[in-house]
Amino acid sequence: MNKKQQKYDRAYLRMAFEWAKLSFCERKQVGALIVKDRMIISDGFNGTPTGFDNCCEDDEDNTKWYVLHAEANAILKVAASTQSSKDATLYITLSPCKECSKLIHQSGIKRVVYANAYTDTSGIEFLKEAGVELTHYKDV
């Protein structure tokens, strides 16, 4: 990969970290951007669905089951627009879980760039098997 692409990758990842700060989740804040042809076509952060209270955790500090992950929010936003995520790149602050990995593959995203690795790597393994290009930057 060339240095220019690495420079863009790191810049978009930094923007995803800024987007993560919009999340109301206390346990973990995650941000995502979908970029196509060097244009941001969607963004997302983890949180509750529209119309629900913004609190993401229950009284025992567990994440509520209906909280949407950042990448799912970004993909759903594209689906509601006139844009297409086919052949796009997803920039995300935390590697995707197995459920979101299915959405990423099915939405046509061809590249995933992430900063932090999620403890369960089955999502990354699935994306590798699906032929999605993966790039991990540990130092953003």
Backbone bond lengths (Angstrom), bond angles and torsions (degrees), N, CA, C in turn:
res aa  C-N    CA-C-N  psi(-1)  N-CA   C-N-CA  omega(-1)  CA-C   N-CA-C  phi
1 M - - - 1.450 - - 1.533 108.92 -
2 N 1.321 115.70 138.52 1.457 118.86 -176.72 1.530 112.25 -80.54
3 K 1.322 115.20 162.94 1.467 121.65 -175.64 1.527 112.03 -64.70
4 K 1.323 116.73 -33.17 1.464 119.68 180.00 1.532 109.97 -64.37
5 Q 1.333 116.90 -43.29 1.465 120.66 178.76 1.525 110.51 -64.17
6 Q 1.324 116.58 -41.59 1.468 120.28 177.85 1.526 111.20 -60.97
7 K 1.324 116.40 -38.39 1.470 120.79 178.92 1.530 110.19 -63.64
8 Y 1.325 116.74 -44.86 1.471 121.06 177.54 1.527 110.88 -64.59
9 D 1.331 115.77 -43.67 1.464 119.99 179.81 1.528 111.10 -55.99
10 R 1.295 116.02 -47.92 1.465 120.52 -178.01 1.539 111.38 -66.18
11 A 1.323 115.99 -37.92 1.472 120.06 179.36 1.537 110.11 -65.46
12 Y 1.330 117.59 -45.37 1.468 120.45 178.95 1.529 111.29 -65.49
13 L 1.324 116.72 -36.26 1.471 119.45 177.10 1.528 111.02 -65.34
14 R 1.324 116.54 -40.93 1.475 118.97 176.60 1.527 110.52 -61.22
15 M 1.323 116.66 -39.01 1.466 120.53 177.01 1.527 110.73 -64.49
16 A 1.326 116.93 -38.29 1.474 120.52 177.55 1.527 110.28 -62.99
17 F 1.328 117.27 -37.62 1.471 120.40 176.67 1.529 110.79 -64.40
18 E 1.315 117.15 -37.57 1.467 120.10 176.35 1.529 109.95 -65.44
19 W 1.326 116.26 -41.43 1.464 120.83 179.96 1.528 110.74 -63.56
20 A 1.331 116.34 -35.42 1.471 121.23 179.91 1.528 111.09 -58.93
21 K 1.322 116.47 -31.07 1.468 120.64 -178.88 1.527 112.41 -64.55
22 L 1.331 117.83 -14.59 1.471 121.56 178.01 1.525 112.23 -78.72
23 S 1.323 116.68 -14.32 1.462 121.54 -178.80 1.523 110.70 -68.71
24 F 1.331 115.83 142.21 1.461 121.66 175.64 1.527 111.64 -90.02
25 C 1.318 118.07 -2.57 1.460 121.31 -179.37 1.528 109.52 -68.19
26 E 1.321 115.39 136.72 1.456 120.13 -178.40 1.525 112.34 -92.38
27 R 1.325 117.27 -33.46 1.465 120.28 -176.50 1.517 111.66 -71.07
28 K 1.313 116.94 -41.87 1.458 120.90 -177.27 1.521 108.60 -157.31
29 Q 1.323 116.09 133.22 1.457 121.25 176.60 1.524 107.81 -110.92
30 V 1.329 115.78 125.60 1.459 121.46 -176.52 1.528 108.56 -126.68
31 G 1.322 116.34 138.11 1.458 121.79 178.11 1.518 111.05 -124.11
32 A 1.341 115.42 151.98 1.463 120.93 -179.11 1.528 110.55 -143.59
33 L 1.311 115.82 145.48 1.463 122.85 172.85 1.520 108.01 -131.73
34 I 1.319 116.38 140.97 1.461 120.66 171.93 1.520 106.54 -110.49
35 V 1.333 115.29 125.06 1.459 121.90 -174.99 1.527 108.97 -121.95
36 K 1.322 114.70 134.21 1.466 120.92 177.58 1.521 108.28 -137.71
37 D 1.313 116.68 127.71 1.464 121.74 -178.63 1.527 111.17 52.99
38 R 1.313 116.01 43.39 1.470 125.07 179.21 1.531 113.43 60.34
39 M 1.331 116.18 24.68 1.461 120.84 174.04 1.521 108.64 -121.20
40 I 1.318 116.72 135.90 1.460 120.53 174.78 1.528 106.90 -75.96
41 I 1.339 116.03 115.91 1.462 119.23 -179.19 1.522 111.98 -101.69
42 S 1.345 116.66 -12.57 1.459 119.35 177.58 1.522 109.88 -163.18
43 D 1.321 114.15 161.56 1.451 120.88 178.37 1.517 108.33 -146.73
44 G 1.311 115.95 161.62 1.454 119.20 178.02 1.514 111.03 -167.80
45 F 1.309 114.67 159.64 1.458 121.73 172.52 1.513 107.04 -142.87
46 N 1.327 116.81 161.47 1.453 119.18 -177.96 1.524 110.14 -73.57
47 G 1.323 115.01 140.29 1.457 119.88 -179.45 1.515 111.91 173.85
48 T 1.303 114.49 -179.34 1.466 120.92 -177.30 1.527 110.56 -78.73
49 P 1.333 117.74 157.22 1.463 120.85 177.58 1.532 111.76 -62.34
50 T 1.305 116.34 157.53 1.454 122.88 177.38 1.527 110.10 -52.56
51 G 1.322 115.12 134.86 1.457 120.63 177.61 1.515 114.78 91.24
52 F 1.330 117.82 -8.08 1.460 121.85 178.91 1.525 109.51 -99.06
53 D 1.321 115.85 157.37 1.456 121.38 174.39 1.526 108.69 -56.24
54 N 1.328 117.24 140.48 1.467 121.62 -176.22 1.517 114.76 -71.78
55 C 1.312 118.87 -7.22 1.458 121.60 -179.06 1.537 109.70 -70.45
56 C 1.325 116.71 122.55 1.469 121.96 -175.16 1.522 113.69 -93.02
57 E 1.332 117.12 -18.24 1.456 120.57 -175.97 1.527 110.68 -112.45
58 D 1.342 115.76 150.72 1.466 120.10 176.48 1.531 109.52 -87.11
59 D 1.324 116.63 -173.90 1.471 121.64 -177.12 1.523 113.26 -63.93
60 E 1.335 117.36 -19.60 1.465 121.26 179.71 1.531 111.83 -100.72
61 D 1.335 116.23 14.71 1.464 124.06 178.42 1.531 113.61 67.12
62 N 1.325 117.17 22.43 1.461 121.11 174.26 1.523 108.45 -92.81
63 T 1.319 116.34 144.28 1.460 120.09 177.69 1.524 109.28 -68.23
64 K 1.324 115.93 131.74 1.466 120.58 178.61 1.527 109.31 -63.85
65 W 1.322 116.42 143.68 1.465 121.06 -173.21 1.526 112.88 -62.17
66 Y 1.306 118.82 -25.25 1.461 120.60 -174.31 1.537 113.65 -93.56
67 V 1.328 117.38 4.72 1.464 119.89 176.14 1.528 108.65 -66.05
68 L 1.312 115.31 132.28 1.462 121.24 178.93 1.523 110.20 -90.34
69 H 1.310 116.02 139.94 1.457 120.98 176.84 1.527 109.31 -76.17
70 A 1.323 116.03 157.95 1.464 122.11 -175.50 1.527 112.17 -57.90
71 E 1.332 116.30 -45.02 1.460 119.10 -177.75 1.527 111.30 -69.22
72 A 1.326 117.52 -34.59 1.468 120.61 176.29 1.522 109.84 -64.30
73 N 1.332 117.09 -43.11 1.458 120.60 177.42 1.527 111.23 -60.39
74 A 1.323 117.52 -43.69 1.463 121.17 179.97 1.529 111.23 -64.96
75 I 1.326 117.33 -41.99 1.471 121.31 179.29 1.524 110.33 -66.27
76 L 1.323 117.58 -42.26 1.463 120.88 178.52 1.527 111.58 -64.69
77 K 1.306 116.82 -34.34 1.463 121.07 177.67 1.527 110.62 -65.09
78 V 1.325 116.50 -41.34 1.475 120.26 176.83 1.520 109.70 -63.34
79 A 1.327 116.54 -42.19 1.464 120.84 -178.35 1.530 111.75 -60.55
80 A 1.324 116.45 -29.77 1.465 121.00 -179.30 1.529 111.96 -88.90
81 S 1.322 117.11 2.75 1.468 121.14 -178.01 1.527 110.06 -112.63
82 T 1.322 115.12 -172.64 1.471 119.77 176.43 1.528 111.16 -93.81
83 Q 1.325 117.26 1.52 1.461 122.08 -179.44 1.530 110.65 -82.85
84 S 1.319 114.94 165.51 1.461 121.95 174.18 1.528 108.59 -128.12
85 S 1.318 115.70 138.06 1.465 119.60 178.55 1.525 111.77 -90.57
86 K 1.321 117.53 5.43 1.466 120.81 178.73 1.532 109.54 -58.82
87 D 1.327 115.35 126.26 1.469 124.10 178.83 1.530 113.99 67.99
88 A 1.320 118.35 17.09 1.464 122.24 179.79 1.523 110.79 -85.96
89 T 1.328 115.14 173.49 1.459 122.95 175.44 1.517 108.53 -114.89
90 L 1.325 115.78 133.83 1.457 122.44 175.08 1.520 108.43 -101.39
91 Y 1.323 116.16 124.65 1.464 122.21 174.11 1.518 106.64 -105.96
92 I 1.328 116.30 126.52 1.459 119.91 -175.63 1.523 111.16 -143.52
93 T 1.318 114.96 143.49 1.466 119.36 -175.65 1.523 112.72 -75.92
94 L 1.329 117.99 -20.78 1.465 122.96 -179.92 1.522 108.50 -135.19
95 S 1.320 117.70 132.94 1.464 119.86 -178.01 1.528 110.57 -56.54
96 P 1.326 117.13 147.59 1.467 120.99 -173.02 1.529 114.05 -72.03
97 C 1.321 114.45 148.70 1.463 121.73 174.21 1.533 108.55 -75.86
98 K 1.316 116.03 174.62 1.464 119.84 -177.72 1.531 112.01 -65.75
99 E 1.335 117.95 -36.22 1.466 120.11 -179.90 1.530 111.07 -67.40
100 C 1.322 117.24 -45.18 1.458 120.40 179.88 1.529 111.86 -69.28
101 S 1.331 116.77 -29.17 1.461 119.94 178.33 1.521 111.58 -61.67
102 K 1.313 116.55 -34.88 1.473 119.75 176.40 1.526 110.12 -64.63
103 L 1.321 116.51 -42.40 1.472 121.08 178.86 1.528 111.02 -63.75
104 I 1.329 115.95 -42.15 1.462 121.03 179.94 1.522 110.08 -59.65
105 H 1.315 116.21 -50.93 1.468 120.66 -179.65 1.528 111.20 -61.55
106 Q 1.309 116.73 -47.48 1.463 121.30 -175.95 1.531 112.21 -66.95
107 S 1.340 117.09 -26.61 1.466 120.39 -178.83 1.526 112.66 -81.16
108 G 1.326 117.14 -5.67 1.467 120.31 176.68 1.517 114.71 90.83
109 I 1.323 117.39 4.08 1.468 120.47 177.05 1.529 107.74 -64.43
110 K 1.325 116.23 129.91 1.461 120.98 -174.41 1.520 113.93 -103.80
111 R 1.338 116.13 -10.94 1.470 119.09 -176.68 1.519 108.87 -145.22
112 V 1.334 116.43 137.43 1.457 122.42 176.74 1.525 108.12 -126.44
113 V 1.333 115.16 125.84 1.454 122.07 177.85 1.519 106.05 -116.75
114 Y 1.342 116.57 124.46 1.460 119.62 -176.52 1.524 110.97 -135.35
115 A 1.341 114.52 159.01 1.463 120.46 -177.64 1.518 111.74 -101.08
116 N 1.318 117.70 -57.88 1.464 121.66 -176.40 1.526 110.20 -102.87
117 A 1.309 115.82 143.68 1.467 120.41 -179.29 1.526 110.07 -92.93
118 Y 1.334 115.57 128.58 1.462 122.62 175.51 1.528 108.31 -71.96
119 T 1.324 117.24 146.99 1.472 120.30 -176.02 1.525 112.80 -60.47
120 D 1.323 117.09 -38.07 1.469 121.20 177.58 1.524 107.71 -88.14
121 T 1.324 116.62 113.79 1.470 120.75 -176.01 1.530 113.30 -92.01
122 S 1.326 118.39 7.86 1.471 119.41 -176.98 1.531 112.31 -63.62
123 G 1.333 117.57 -29.99 1.463 120.34 177.01 1.515 111.70 -65.61
124 I 1.326 115.96 -43.19 1.471 121.30 178.06 1.527 109.97 -65.48
125 E 1.317 116.46 -42.78 1.467 120.11 178.63 1.529 111.15 -60.41
126 F 1.322 116.69 -42.24 1.470 121.18 178.06 1.524 110.67 -61.29
127 L 1.332 116.90 -45.66 1.469 120.06 -178.69 1.528 111.23 -64.55
128 K 1.333 117.33 -38.12 1.471 120.51 175.60 1.519 109.98 -58.79
129 E 1.342 115.27 -48.38 1.462 120.50 -179.38 1.527 111.53 -62.02
130 A 1.332 117.03 -32.36 1.463 122.41 -179.46 1.527 112.25 -79.65
131 G 1.327 117.42 -6.33 1.460 120.59 178.16 1.521 114.36 86.38
132 V 1.315 117.30 15.51 1.459 121.01 176.89 1.532 108.02 -80.62
133 E 1.319 116.35 131.56 1.463 120.89 179.18 1.530 109.19 -73.48
134 L 1.323 116.61 132.50 1.462 121.92 -177.90 1.520 110.47 -119.92
135 T 1.330 116.05 134.57 1.453 121.87 176.03 1.513 108.26 -131.55
136 H 1.334 115.89 127.46 1.461 121.56 -178.53 1.522 109.07 -115.07
137 Y 1.330 116.23 117.28 1.463 122.07 174.61 1.517 107.91 -107.26
138 K 1.317 116.93 114.55 1.454 120.90 -179.57 1.532 111.69 -83.28
139 D 1.313 115.85 -23.41 1.466 120.87 -177.60 1.527 110.11 -120.23
140 V 1.319 114.74 97.60 1.476 118.37 -177.74 1.464 109.82 -102.70
